[in-house]
Amino acid sequence: MKIIFSGGGTLGPVTPLLAIYETIKKKYPTAEFIWVGTKTGPERELVEKEGIEFRTIVSGKLRRYFSVFNIFDFFKTFVGVFQSIAFLWKENPEVCISAGGFVSVPLHWAAWFVGVPTWIHQQDVRVGLANRLMSPFAKKITVVLDLQLKDFSRRKSIWLGNPIRKDILFGNKEEAIRLFNLKQNLPTVFVTGGGTGSLKVNQLIVEAIYHLQGHAQIIHLTGKERPQELSERAEKHFDNYQVHQFFTDEMKYAYAVADLVISRAGFGTISELAALSKAAILVPKPGHQEENVTFLKDTGAVVFVSEKTSTGLLLAKLIKELLEDKAERIEMGRRLAEMMPVAEDEDILEILKSLIS
C-alpha cells in the first residue's frame, strides 16, 4: 500500500496528517508513504524526522481578493497539475490525503483525473479555499465538528473529530522540568504562536513579562520565521523566561509541564490542548481563527484575547488571574475536552479501508 499525504506552508494542515500517518503505520507497518509539501515551509523537518519521503511540486497561492499575483499563481497551479499527473502515474498510490494547504490543490485535481481516490480533512470552522477547491473531487471528506457537515456534500462527509499525534499525550512533567531547567515552586506558562510563529503573540508576551516576574516561568516558542531580536533581548534581562525557535520532540514536554498555554487558534493546536485538558488563552489571527475561538469562548472553554485591542499588561493580568485559580483552570480544560472530540483510530482506519477497497 502506498499513500500520498500533502500540505504545508504552515503546520496547520500537517499535524492532523501526521496523526493519521501514525495510525495507519501502526496497523500497516509495511505501507509506503510520500509527503508532498512546500519548498520553504516548516513541515519538511517534522515530516522527514518521521522517515517519510518528502517531495515538492509547483503550486500557487489562490487569494480570495483581487491581486495581480492571482494570475501568475493560477498558471503555477496548472503547472503543478501536470507535474502531479506525472508524479502519480509513476508512484501509483492507493489514496491521496490532505488537510488543506494550496500545495494540495493541483495534486488532488490530478489525482481525480487519473482515478486515485482522495480524502480531505477540514479543521477550521470556516472552510478554507484549498479544501473548497478540492472538495468536489474528493471521495471522502472528514470534519472536526458536526456543524461543519452542512458545508459539504452529506453523501461523502463524515464527522470524525480531529486526529492528534499520540506522542503529545506522553510528556513527563519531571523530565520536562529537567529539560527546560525549570523551578519547582513557580507555575509554568507555555507560549506558542503556531508552526511558523506569530509576531503579535511574541510582542504581547515580551510586554507581559515585565508584569510577571515572580509570578510565573515562561517557555516561549517564537517560530523560526519571526524576528528574534525582541524576545532574545528580553531573555537576557528577565529571569525565568526562555526562548526557543522550534520544537519537535520537546513539544510534549512543554505541554506536560504547562499550567497554562497561550497560543494562536489553529484547530490543530486547539485539538491538542483539548486532548490534554489544558487551560488556554487564545490569541487568534484575524479571520478564520477568530471563528474557531468564538464558539469555545462562549462556553468558557478558553479565554479569548484580541490581538487588535489587547496589551501586554492585560495579558499579564489574565495570566495571573488564571494561575491563581487552579479550579478554574481545571474546569476550562474539562470544558475544552468535551467540546473538541479527538478522532478514534478505528474510524480513521475504516475510512481508509473504504477508499482502498
C-alpha positions in Angstrom: 0.0 0.0 0.0 1.3 3.5 -0.9 -0.3 6.7 0.5 0.4 10.3 -0.5 0.0 13.0 2.1 0.1 16.7 1.1 0.0 20.0 2.9 2.3 22.6 4.3 3.3 26.3 4.3 2.2 26.3 7.9 1.9 23.4 10.4 -1.9 23.7 10.4 -2.5 21.1 7.7 0.4 19.0 8.9 -0.3 17.9 12.4 -3.6 16.0 11.8 -2.0 14.2 8.8 1.0 13.1 10.9 -1.6 11.7 13.4 -3.3 9.8 10.6 0.1 8.6 9.4 0.8 7.2 12.9 -2.5 5.3 13.0 -2.0 3.8 9.5 1.6 2.9 10.1 0.8 1.1 13.3 -1.9 -1.0 11.5 0.0 -1.5 8.3 3.8 -1.4 9.1 4.8 -2.2 5.5 2.8 0.6 4.0 4.8 3.2 2.0 4.3 7.0 2.4 5.3 10.1 0.5 4.6 13.7 1.6 4.1 16.5 -1.0 4.8 19.8 0.7 6.2 23.3 0.1 9.8 24.2 -0.6 10.1 26.7 2.2 7.5 25.7 4.8 8.3 24.4 8.3 6.8 20.9 7.5 9.8 19.3 6.0 11.7 18.9 9.3 8.8 17.2 11.0 8.0 15.0 8.1 11.5 13.8 7.4 12.0 13.2 11.1 9.2 10.6 10.8 11.1 8.9 8.0 8.6 10.0 5.3 9.9 10.7 1.9 9.4 14.5 1.1 8.7 15.9 -2.3 7.7 19.3 -3.6 5.6 20.5 -6.6 4.9 23.8 -8.2 1.8 25.5 -6.6 0.3 28.9 -6.4 -1.5 30.7 -3.6 -5.0 31.5 -4.6 -6.3 34.6 -2.8 -9.9 35.4 -2.0 -9.3 39.1 -3.0 -8.2 40.7 -6.3 -4.5 40.6 -6.8 -2.4 40.6 -10.0 -0.4 37.7 -8.4 -3.5 35.5 -8.7 -3.0 35.5 -12.5 0.6 34.1 -12.1 -0.4 31.7 -9.4 -3.3 30.4 -11.5 -0.8 29.3 -14.1 1.6 27.9 -11.4 -1.3 25.8 -10.1 -1.9 24.3 -13.6 1.8 23.6 -14.0 1.5 21.8 -10.7 -1.4 19.7 -12.0 0.6 18.4 -15.0 3.6 17.8 -12.7 1.3 15.9 -10.3 -0.1 13.7 -13.1 3.4 12.6 -14.0 4.2 12.0 -10.3 1.0 10.0 -9.6 1.5 7.8 -12.8 5.0 7.0 -11.5 4.1 6.3 -7.9 0.7 4.7 -8.4 -0.7 5.4 -4.8 -3.8 3.9 -3.4 -5.0 7.2 -2.0 -4.1 10.9 -1.5 -4.9 12.5 1.8 -4.8 16.3 2.7 -5.9 18.6 5.4 -5.7 21.8 3.3 -2.9 23.9 2.0 -2.6 25.2 -1.5 0.1 22.7 -2.4 -2.5 20.0 -2.2 -4.9 21.6 -4.8 -3.0 20.6 -8.0 -2.2 17.2 -6.6 -5.8 16.4 -5.7 -7.1 17.7 -9.0 -4.6 15.5 -10.8 -5.5 12.5 -8.6 -9.1 12.8 -9.6 -8.1 13.0 -13.3 -6.0 9.8 -13.1 -8.5 7.9 -10.8 -6.8 8.0 -7.5 -9.3 8.4 -4.6 -8.8 11.4 -2.4 -9.6 12.2 1.2 -9.6 15.8 2.6 -9.9 16.8 6.3 -11.5 20.1 7.3 -10.3 21.6 10.6 -11.3 25.3 10.9 -14.9 26.3 11.4 -14.7 28.3 8.1 -13.9 26.1 5.1 -10.5 27.1 3.7 -10.2 27.9 0.0 -7.9 25.0 -0.7 -10.4 22.5 0.7 -13.3 24.2 -1.1 -11.5 23.8 -4.4 -10.7 20.1 -3.7 -14.0 19.0 -2.2 -15.9 18.5 -5.4 -13.3 15.9 -6.5 -12.8 14.2 -3.1 -14.1 10.7 -2.4 -14.3 11.3 1.4 -14.4 14.5 3.4 -14.0 14.4 7.2 -14.7 17.2 9.6 -13.8 18.1 13.2 -17.3 19.4 14.3 -20.7 18.1 13.3 -21.8 21.6 12.5 -19.3 21.6 9.6 -21.2 18.8 7.8 -23.5 21.4 6.2 -20.6 22.8 4.3 -20.0 19.7 2.2 -21.9 17.0 0.4 -23.6 14.9 3.0 -23.1 11.8 0.8 -19.4 11.8 1.3 -18.9 13.7 4.5 -18.1 12.2 7.9 -17.9 13.7 11.4 -14.5 12.3 12.5 -13.2 14.7 15.2 -9.6 15.8 14.9 -6.7 13.3 14.7 -3.9 14.1 17.2 -0.4 12.7 17.5 -0.3 10.2 20.3 3.2 11.4 21.2 1.9 14.6 22.8 0.0 12.5 25.4 3.1 11.1 26.9 5.2 14.0 28.0 6.6 13.6 31.5 6.4 16.6 33.8 9.5 15.7 35.8 11.5 15.2 32.6 10.2 18.5 31.3 11.5 20.3 34.5 14.9 18.9 33.8 14.8 19.5 30.1 13.9 23.2 30.4 15.7 23.7 33.7 12.6 24.9 35.5 11.9 25.7 39.1 9.6 23.5 41.1 8.0 26.3 43.1 6.8 28.5 40.1 3.9 27.8 37.8 4.8 27.4 34.1 3.3 29.2 31.1 3.9 27.8 27.6 3.6 30.3 24.8 3.4 29.3 21.1 2.4 31.2 18.0 1.8 28.1 15.9 4.1 26.3 13.4 5.6 29.5 11.9 5.3 31.6 15.0 3.4 34.9 15.5 5.0 38.3 15.6 2.0 39.7 17.5 2.0 36.9 20.1 5.7 37.4 20.6 5.3 41.1 21.1 2.5 40.6 23.6 4.3 38.1 25.8 7.5 40.2 25.8 5.4 43.1 27.1 3.7 40.9 29.6 6.8 39.5 31.2 7.5 42.9 32.7 4.5 42.2 35.0 5.0 38.5 35.5 8.3 38.4 37.3 8.0 36.3 40.4 4.6 35.0 39.3 5.5 32.5 36.6 8.2 31.0 34.5 7.7 31.1 30.7 8.7 28.8 27.9 8.3 30.9 24.7 8.2 29.1 21.3 8.8 32.1 18.9 8.9 30.3 15.5 11.8 30.2 13.0 10.2 32.7 10.6 9.8 35.5 13.0 12.3 38.2 14.1 14.1 37.1 17.3 15.8 40.2 18.5 13.0 41.4 20.8 12.5 38.1 22.6 16.2 37.3 22.7 17.0 40.7 24.2 14.2 40.1 26.8 15.6 36.7 27.6 18.9 38.3 28.7 17.2 40.7 31.1 14.4 38.6 32.7 14.7 35.6 35.0 12.5 32.6 34.4 11.9 33.4 30.7 13.4 31.2 28.0 13.1 31.4 24.2 13.0 28.6 21.6 12.5 28.8 17.9 11.2 25.3 17.0 10.1 22.2 18.8 9.9 18.6 17.6 10.1 16.0 20.5 10.2 18.8 23.0 6.6 19.8 22.3 5.1 17.0 24.5 7.3 18.1 27.4 6.3 21.8 27.1 2.6 20.7 27.2 3.2 18.4 30.1 4.8 21.0 32.4 2.5 23.9 31.4 0.0 25.1 33.9 -1.4 27.4 31.3 -0.9 27.7 27.5 -1.0 30.8 25.4 -1.5 30.2 21.7 -2.8 31.1 18.3 -6.1 29.4 17.5 -5.5 26.9 14.7 -7.6 23.8 15.2 -4.6 21.5 15.3 -3.3 23.3 18.4 -6.7 23.6 20.0 -7.3 19.8 19.5 -4.0 19.0 21.2 -5.0 21.3 24.1 -8.4 19.6 24.3 -6.8 16.1 24.3 -4.6 17.2 27.2 -7.4 19.1 29.0 -5.2 22.2 29.2 -6.4 25.7 30.2 -5.6 28.1 27.4 -5.6 31.8 26.5 -6.0 32.0 22.7 -4.9 35.0 20.6 -6.5 34.2 17.2 -5.3 35.6 13.9 -8.0 37.9 12.4 -10.3 35.9 10.2 -11.0 32.2 10.4 -9.1 31.7 13.7 -11.5 34.1 15.3 -14.4 32.0 14.2 -12.6 28.9 15.7 -12.5 30.6 19.1 -16.0 32.2 19.2 -18.0 29.1 19.9 -15.4 28.0 22.5 -15.2 31.2 24.5 -18.9 31.4 24.8 -18.9 28.3 26.9 -15.9 29.3 29.0 -13.7 26.6 27.4 -10.9 29.1 26.6 -10.1 32.8 27.2 -10.2 34.9 24.1 -7.7 37.8 23.7 -7.9 40.0 20.6 -4.6 41.0 19.1 -6.2 44.2 17.9 -7.1 45.6 21.3 -5.0 43.7 23.9 -1.8 44.8 25.5 0.9 43.0 27.4 -0.5 44.5 30.6 -3.9 43.0 30.0 -2.4 39.6 29.0 -0.3 39.6 32.2 -3.4 40.3 34.3 -5.3 37.4 32.7 -2.3 35.1 33.2 -2.0 36.0 36.9 -5.7 35.5 37.5 -5.8 32.0 35.9 -2.6 30.9 37.7 -4.1 31.9 41.0 -7.3 29.9 40.3 -6.4 26.2 39.8 -10.1 25.1 40.0 -11.0 27.4 37.1 -8.1 26.1 35.0 -9.2 22.5 35.6 -12.7 23.4 34.7 -11.6 25.1 31.5 -9.6 22.1 30.4 -12.6 19.8 31.1 -15.0 22.0 29.0 -12.5 22.2 26.1 -12.1 18.4 26.1 -15.9 18.0 26.0 -16.3 20.4 23.0 -13.4 19.1 20.9 -13.6 15.4 20.3 -10.5 13.5 19.2 -10.7 11.2 16.2 -10.7 7.5 17.0 -8.1 5.2 15.4 -10.8 2.7 14.4 -12.7 5.4 12.5 -9.6 6.6 10.6 -8.8 3.0 9.5 -12.4 2.4 8.5 -12.3 5.4 6.2 -9.0 4.3 4.7 -10.4 0.8 4.0 -13.4 2.3 2.3 -11.1 4.2 0.0 -8.7 1.4 -1.0 -11.3 -1.4 -1.2 
